[in-house]
């Protein structure tokens, strides 16, 4: 196994927002507090330690023990849960949807980033404990985003007509999914493990939340991972004061809207707030709460309340008030002694919209850490890259750019119109000077002719390149095939493939090697050759 790292920027797959954040650009500093390094995390300990009260720890630990009561938790996880009662214990958290069979590969990278950061902090910061937490997105209702995973280019999908928060979904129908999956993976020892993991998770648990907890615990329990389901009455009760302010003051809408006006001048806005950023959640529905003509209503239903009625309902049934993407981060930070949130680029981009909202409700804004991102290569693929003289950084080039460069490098005839273009531009600059001295109206015609001539040279260059590609068809085909194999659909494989593909080939050693290879505070893209 070999491991190298390259800057995230060199891959071309990360947004300007994330690159500026990683480079600690002055433009983006107003939108976060402490940066994702050891110094920033030490400062966060001080801030969170003051704000997080002991009684919250008792509620949290009791809720977690109840959730784990039907699960064979590891000793490491039990110890971590118990340690959350101590005032010097803090969490590092990542969140993820309840994707079928973990969904895309980056689920593993999120979890290992979280586990490894806790281990690093436990070794570097004295007299403090750090616990890795996986926040299950049980209240999400975007079933179409999670009801499948890809295996060797084929979609393994679960069809269901259920609605509401996906964590409450019955696992009925997943027997058929297992049967379909089993047809593709053979009967090796590793295949048998995958079938058993799927079977024990989905066929022996009644709902998707319990099934996902089981699978995550099987994969990561040995590292002490604590899995939390925030769709919990006692935990929601801790959030009542913030829901009250949301209903009566529309505070998140006001603060996030103010931030967007400033942030949006430089960066893409990831999510826009609503006047009320709450859903109403039951076993059957998750619908927006809206305020119209002095009345609170549940969208697409006949349910409505006066102000007094909805606040009374909140006190008696807090579990029915579900935060959306704007409020969910606040809910997390209210119920956990959390220091840092680890997420992908899109997630962190919307967290950056929330700092002023956190300040308004007096909750410490956490450190934001871009999760580890990984490209897996086989030794065979690495040999092919070397033979084609494609560097690890070049691998992530746009395919047309990669092909052009390699065809040009291997061509017997070197065609480069750079000098011709430069000469042409010099000539037209002289023509513009003449036009200014004689007839200024002539400049437009000069510019148009310059554009036409340059376009002609570009077309000649493209025609030559197409001809050279035909001449070097074998090279073009080899490069195209290899890059498509490594980067399916011209995107990072971590968004396309499921862990089962690599587990089938490498077994548990795949997980072991991943964990050993990922250093979350290095803030670079990781390439692992197995």
C-alpha atoms as one frame of an Amber mdcrd trajectory, in Angstrom:
protein
   0.000   0.000   0.000   1.185   3.510  -0.776  -0.400   6.818   0.224   0.201
  10.250  -1.252  -1.599  13.540  -0.824  -2.226  16.381  -3.240  -3.889  19.757
  -2.634  -7.688  19.681  -2.898  -7.353  22.527  -5.381  -5.368  20.365  -7.827
  -8.254  17.913  -8.284 -10.617  20.485  -9.768 -13.542  18.973  -7.861 -13.791
  21.459  -4.987 -15.596  24.790  -4.949 -14.103  28.246  -4.604 -15.805  28.411
  -1.201 -13.906  25.385   0.082 -10.575  26.348  -1.478 -10.762  29.810   0.093
 -11.708  28.248   3.427  -8.782  25.817   3.324  -6.430  28.663   2.431  -7.894
  30.820   5.228  -8.730  33.602   2.794  -9.558  36.937   4.407 -12.766  37.020
   2.357 -14.241  34.020   4.125 -12.910  34.507   7.674 -15.960  36.530   8.829
 -18.141  33.438   8.352 -16.474  31.114  10.865 -14.801  31.350  14.259 -11.976
  28.937  15.015 -10.149  27.275  12.125  -9.754  23.519  11.757  -6.350  23.009
  13.362  -5.135  22.033  16.829  -5.017  25.643  18.016  -8.558  26.294  16.812
  -9.860  23.162  18.511  -8.195  24.088  21.799  -9.971  27.456  21.687 -13.227
  25.675  20.932 -12.838  23.566  24.079 -12.812  26.750  26.125 -15.894  28.178
  24.430 -17.965  24.997  24.585 -16.920  24.175  28.131 -18.454  27.393  29.414
 -21.744  27.050  27.537 -22.601  23.348  27.840 -24.289  22.638  31.172 -23.921
  19.349  33.127 -27.664  18.653  33.092 -27.567  18.467  29.303 -25.028  15.663
  29.565 -27.383  13.606  31.694 -30.214  13.955  29.173 -27.863  13.057  26.315
 -26.395   9.963  27.970 -29.805   8.660  29.042 -31.118   9.079  25.503 -28.102
   7.297  24.010 -28.360   4.386  26.446 -32.006   3.982  25.585 -31.194   3.980
  21.864 -28.440   1.393  22.372 -30.550  -0.833  24.628 -31.382  -3.269  21.815
 -27.923  -3.213  20.255 -24.796  -5.142  21.178 -22.605  -2.085  21.692 -18.849
  -2.534  21.933 -16.989  -1.868  25.151 -15.286   1.095  23.467 -18.620   2.682
  22.550 -20.104   2.069  26.008 -17.085   3.738  27.601 -17.428   6.714  25.284
 -21.129   7.109  26.079 -20.432   6.969  29.826 -17.620   9.506  29.454 -20.070
  12.056  28.060 -21.225  12.629  31.632 -17.821  14.131  32.402 -17.381  17.862
  31.971 -14.063  17.396  30.181 -15.524  15.171  27.424 -16.370  16.654  24.032
 -17.636  15.293  20.764 -16.447  15.485  17.172 -19.431  14.950  14.919 -20.217
  14.013  11.363 -23.665  13.551   9.882 -24.996  11.494   7.015 -28.236  10.380
   5.444 -29.519   6.848   5.979 -28.330   5.707   2.559 -29.040   2.101   1.706
 -26.045  -0.050   2.739 -24.103   3.164   3.584 -24.533   4.618   0.081 -21.458
   6.197  -1.543 -17.906   5.536  -0.386 -17.471   8.905   1.268 -19.669   7.731
   4.146 -16.638   5.731   5.302 -14.331   8.712   4.847 -16.575  10.894   7.009
 -16.623   8.362   9.817 -12.895   7.613   9.743 -12.110  11.341   9.616 -14.157
  11.727  12.801 -12.616   8.733  14.569  -9.057   9.653  13.610  -9.457  13.277
  14.665 -10.650  12.155  18.100  -7.641   9.856  18.453  -5.287  12.676  17.466
  -6.881  15.111  19.909  -6.809  12.559  22.726  -3.062  12.225  22.188  -2.318
  15.955  21.838  -4.666  17.730  24.272  -4.187  16.785  27.906  -6.938  16.331
  30.484  -9.724  16.217  27.881 -11.664  13.369  26.264 -12.883  13.361  22.669
 -15.660  11.101  21.401 -16.546  10.429  17.726 -20.253  10.824  16.912 -22.235
   9.856  13.824 -25.453  11.877  13.593 -28.009   9.841  11.656 -30.222  12.057
   9.506 -33.331  10.118  10.533 -35.711  13.037  10.048 -34.881  13.622   6.376
 -37.680  12.845   3.958 -35.771  12.747   0.646 -36.204   9.011   0.132 -35.137
   9.122  -3.526 -31.678  10.308  -2.434 -31.042   7.325  -0.164 -32.977   4.334
  -1.550 -30.127   2.870  -3.605 -26.417   2.206  -3.868 -24.230   1.518  -6.877
 -22.378  -1.739  -7.304 -20.034  -2.137 -10.280 -21.993   0.344 -12.348 -25.419
  -1.094 -11.501 -27.994   0.494  -9.247 -29.279  -1.656  -6.378 -32.547   0.034
  -5.427 -35.277  -0.223  -2.809 -38.751   0.883  -3.876 -41.229   1.967  -1.233
 -44.302   4.201  -1.063 -43.676   5.252   2.554 -43.565   8.943   3.443 -42.326
  11.042   6.342 -38.990  10.917   8.154 -36.966   8.082   6.650 -35.670   6.851
  10.003 -39.163   5.654  10.837 -39.573   3.756   7.560 -40.353   0.063   7.843
 -37.683  -2.181   6.332 -40.321  -4.224   4.499 -39.265  -4.982   0.938 -35.545
  -5.185   1.562 -35.514  -8.984   1.292 -35.985  -8.549  -2.468 -33.150  -6.021
  -2.566 -30.829  -8.477  -0.789 -31.735 -11.227  -3.248 -30.936  -8.960  -6.196
 -27.646  -7.834  -4.640 -26.613 -11.411  -3.833 -26.804 -12.350  -7.501 -23.937
  -9.964  -8.320 -21.359 -10.747  -5.619 -20.691 -14.478  -5.709 -20.113 -16.715
  -2.716 -16.638 -15.854  -1.445 -15.917 -15.330   2.247 -16.107 -11.567   1.785
 -19.343 -11.874  -0.180 -20.862 -13.955   2.598 -19.947 -11.263   5.119 -21.621
  -8.566   3.024 -24.790 -10.633   2.646 -24.874 -11.312   6.385 -24.294  -7.635
   7.221 -27.167  -6.609   4.953 -29.406  -9.368   6.279 -28.709  -8.703   9.973
 -29.109  -4.981   9.454 -32.209  -4.678   7.318 -34.104  -7.929   7.749 -33.773
  -8.195  11.536 -34.605  -4.572  12.372 -38.014  -3.015  11.946 -37.094   0.489
  10.841 -34.383   2.205   8.833 -32.878   4.052  11.814 -32.285   0.837  13.779
 -30.948  -0.933  10.683 -28.491   1.866   9.903 -27.321   2.018  13.520 -26.655
  -1.709  13.454 -24.587  -1.555  10.263 -22.583   1.496  11.363 -21.946  -0.154
  14.739 -20.736  -3.348  13.054 -18.312  -1.410  10.848 -17.059   1.172  13.346
 -18.028   0.082  16.857 -14.526  -1.226  17.548 -13.302   2.381  17.342 -15.833
   3.613  19.912 -18.122   5.401  17.452 -21.275   6.744  19.120 -24.340   6.809
  16.868 -27.140   9.217  17.703 -30.732   9.434  16.511 -31.939  12.956  17.293
 -35.556  12.036  16.494 -36.015  11.667  20.229 -38.541  13.286  22.579 -36.119
  13.965  25.423 -33.495  15.465  23.134 -36.114  17.573  21.363 -37.248  18.903
  24.727 -33.802  20.476  25.135 -34.430  22.358  21.905 -37.800  23.873  22.875
 -36.473  27.390  23.654 -34.894  27.653  20.204 -37.997  26.334  18.435 -40.076
  28.863  20.359 -37.919  31.730  19.115 -38.092  30.346  15.594 -41.884  30.287
  15.679 -42.325  33.697  17.269 -39.369  35.708  15.926 -38.378  33.973  12.649
 -34.857  34.500  13.903 -32.997  32.101  11.610 -34.606  33.643   8.517 -33.548
  37.145   9.508 -29.976  36.292  10.444 -29.217  33.900   7.598 -30.744  36.295
   5.060 -28.421  39.040   6.328 -25.427  36.714   5.962 -26.399  35.628   2.451
 -26.386  39.228   1.251 -22.722  39.510   2.192 -21.545  35.945   1.560 -23.338
  35.837  -1.800 -21.192  38.656  -3.159 -18.230  36.265  -3.351 -19.584  32.739
  -3.058 -22.400  30.526  -4.227 -25.295  30.445  -1.771 -25.893  26.832  -0.805
 -29.354  27.027   0.751 -31.946  29.754   1.251 -33.889  30.055   4.523 -37.655
  30.073   4.875 -39.571  32.321   7.248 -39.971  29.301   9.561 -37.339  26.602
   9.206 -39.261  23.790  10.851 -41.210  20.769   9.689 -44.085  19.024  11.414
 -43.205  15.359  11.829 -45.413  12.319  12.420 -45.127   8.687  11.372 -46.816
   9.567   8.080 -45.691  13.079   7.160 -42.911  15.639   7.358 -44.402  18.898
   6.106 -43.378  22.537   6.489 -44.818  24.718   9.229 -45.929  28.032   7.751
 -47.406  31.218   9.216 -50.242  32.862   7.276 -52.771  35.492   8.310 -52.011
  35.131  12.002 -52.293  31.318  11.974 -49.689  28.563  12.070 -50.390  25.787
   9.577 -48.904  22.479   8.446 -48.453  22.698   4.692 -50.630  20.369   2.568
 -52.835  19.456   5.573 -55.770  20.883   7.498 -53.768  21.176  10.717 -53.521
  24.705  12.168 -52.979  26.505  15.488 -53.073  29.901  17.079 -49.814  31.137
  18.585 -50.828  29.968  22.055 -51.933  26.580  20.754 -48.754  25.814  18.832
 -46.534  26.790  21.780 -48.596  24.573  24.060 -48.335  21.746  21.508 -44.573
  22.254  21.365 -44.303  21.841  25.141 -46.332  18.636  25.160 -45.027  17.094
  21.896 -41.574  18.495  21.064 -40.747  15.406  18.988 -43.163  16.614  16.314
 -41.110  19.719  15.520 -38.349  18.812  13.119 -35.574  21.263  12.149 -34.772
  21.700   8.474 -31.318  22.124   6.939 -30.965  25.620   8.434 -31.886  24.674
  12.008 -30.519  21.130  12.186 -26.930  22.321  12.812 -28.124  24.407  15.754
 -30.051  21.451  17.182 -26.874  19.372  17.003 -24.824  21.981  18.838 -27.498
  22.452  21.519 -27.721  18.785  22.524 -24.062  17.737  22.063 -20.894  18.989
  23.779 -19.557  19.354  20.265 -16.376  21.049  19.098 -16.193  20.312  15.395
 -18.439  19.287  12.519 -16.832  17.203   9.773 -18.583  17.319   6.421 -18.247
  17.547   2.670 -17.810  20.752   0.724 -21.522  21.308   0.140 -22.341  20.791
   3.804 -19.678  23.156   5.084 -20.757  25.768   2.550 -24.195  26.020   4.153
 -22.728  25.913   7.666 -20.796  29.063   6.710 -24.155  30.806   6.276 -25.095
  30.183   9.914 -22.516  31.912  12.103 -24.559  35.083  12.797 -27.611  32.929
  13.607 -25.592  30.993  16.198 -24.368  34.260  17.678 -27.923  35.606  17.930
 -29.086  32.587  19.938 -25.832  32.465  21.953 -24.621  29.002  20.971 -20.899
  28.534  20.133 -20.333  28.074  16.418 -18.276  24.884  15.914 -15.032  24.364
  14.071 -15.713  23.208  10.503 -13.479  20.519   9.009 -13.567  19.328   5.415
 -13.718  15.541   5.568 -11.023  13.365   4.083 -11.564  12.761   0.399  -9.993
   9.704  -1.208  -9.182   8.111  -4.547  -8.472   4.379  -4.459  -6.113   2.930
  -7.055  -5.121  -0.666  -7.647  -1.468  -1.526  -8.292  -2.460  -2.436 -11.853
  -4.046   0.976 -12.396  -0.986   2.708 -10.997   1.282   0.789 -13.395  -0.920
   1.839 -16.301  -0.741   5.487 -15.227   3.049   5.273 -15.083   3.230   3.642
 -18.501   1.045   6.393 -19.970   3.129   9.021 -18.095   0.011  10.350 -16.355
   0.822  11.868 -12.977  -1.546  11.597 -10.008  -2.480  15.263 -10.404  -3.009
  14.943 -14.178  -5.421  12.083 -13.544  -8.024  14.597 -12.330  -7.812  16.797
 -15.440 -10.831  17.219 -17.673 -10.707  14.349 -20.134 -10.394  16.565 -23.217
  -7.505  18.452 -21.613  -5.769  15.231 -20.574  -6.110  13.699 -24.046  -4.924
  16.877 -25.752  -1.803  17.101 -23.583  -0.871  13.456 -23.993  -1.494  13.429
 -27.747   0.606  16.568 -28.165   3.413  15.121 -26.059   3.593  11.906 -28.068
   3.114  13.459 -31.505   6.015  13.328 -33.967   4.915  16.689 -35.355   4.619
  19.521 -32.874   1.894  21.986 -33.815   1.547  25.041 -31.640  -0.096  28.207
 -32.938   0.874  30.306 -29.924   3.493  32.283 -31.861   1.142  32.779 -34.797
  -1.593  34.047 -32.487   0.832  36.427 -30.777   2.090  37.735 -34.142  -1.492
  38.208 -35.351  -2.437  40.149 -32.239   0.603  42.423 -32.674  -0.437  43.204
 -36.236  -3.965  44.107 -35.197  -2.647  46.290 -32.375  -0.757  48.277 -35.041
  -3.934  48.490 -37.139  -5.859  49.877 -34.149  -3.234  52.596 -33.702  -3.617
  53.549 -37.354  -7.408  53.597 -37.040  -7.268  55.940 -34.043  -5.201  58.436
 -36.069  -7.377  58.266 -39.197 -10.904  57.021 -38.620 -11.938  55.815 -35.123
 -15.075  54.152 -36.567 -12.715  51.751 -38.314 -11.700  50.175 -34.951 -14.844
  48.019 -34.794 -14.018  46.461 -38.135 -10.417  45.840 -37.022 -11.595  44.097
 -33.836 -14.066  41.957 -35.749 -11.423  40.885 -38.251  -8.966  40.070 -35.439
 -11.560  37.867 -33.772 -12.258  36.126 -37.085  -8.573  35.456 -37.781  -7.899
  34.129 -34.266 -10.968  31.920 -34.509  -9.640  30.568 -37.788  -6.343  29.615
 -36.180  -8.177  27.933 -33.293 -10.269  25.906 -35.757  -7.144  24.805 -37.612
  -5.603  23.753 -34.313  -8.718  21.750 -33.375  -8.805  20.044 -36.793  -5.161
  19.075 -36.466  -5.753  17.735 -32.954  -8.721  15.639 -34.140  -6.576  14.208
 -36.907  -3.751  13.471 -34.479  -6.194  11.770 -32.088  -7.334   9.516 -34.930
  -3.709   8.744 -35.715  -3.036   7.941 -32.054  -6.335   6.151 -31.473  -4.795
   3.367 -29.397  -3.285   5.895 -26.957  -6.529   7.882 -26.788  -8.563   4.734
 -26.107  -6.204   3.554 -23.360  -6.248   6.889 -21.572 -10.017   7.242 -21.912
 -10.691   3.728 -20.645  -8.360   4.118 -17.669  -9.645   7.511 -16.568 -13.274
   6.376 -16.903 -12.455   3.316 -14.811 -10.876   5.400 -12.057 -13.288   8.349
 -12.232 -16.720   6.915 -13.121 -18.932   9.416 -14.922 -15.998  11.845 -14.833
 -16.533  12.464 -11.125 -14.847  11.361  -7.917 -15.455   7.669  -7.334 -16.299
   8.362  -3.686 -19.627   9.745  -4.893 -20.332   6.833  -7.241 -19.167   3.569
  -5.702 -20.246   1.666  -2.607 -17.771   0.232  -0.095 -18.948  -3.302  -0.942
 -16.957  -3.274  -4.208 -13.682  -2.884  -2.338 -14.716  -5.037   0.604 -15.525
  -7.849  -1.792 -11.934  -7.725  -3.079  -9.926  -6.806   0.024 -12.134  -7.747
   2.980 -11.709  -6.103   6.376  -8.170  -5.031   5.458  -9.764  -2.380   3.240
 -11.243  -0.695   6.316  -8.005  -1.082   8.261  -5.942   0.486   5.485  -8.403
   3.342   5.090  -8.226   4.194   8.761  -4.424   4.126   8.788  -4.233   6.361
   5.706  -6.494   9.249   6.673  -5.149  12.314   8.488  -8.040  14.779   8.798
  -6.031  17.835   9.853  -3.660  17.564   6.873  -6.374  19.213   4.743  -5.304
  17.489   1.546  -6.768  14.997  -0.926  -5.594  11.416  -0.359  -4.687   8.854
  -3.037  -4.300   5.283  -1.794  -2.819   2.482  -3.897  -3.879  -0.921  -2.587
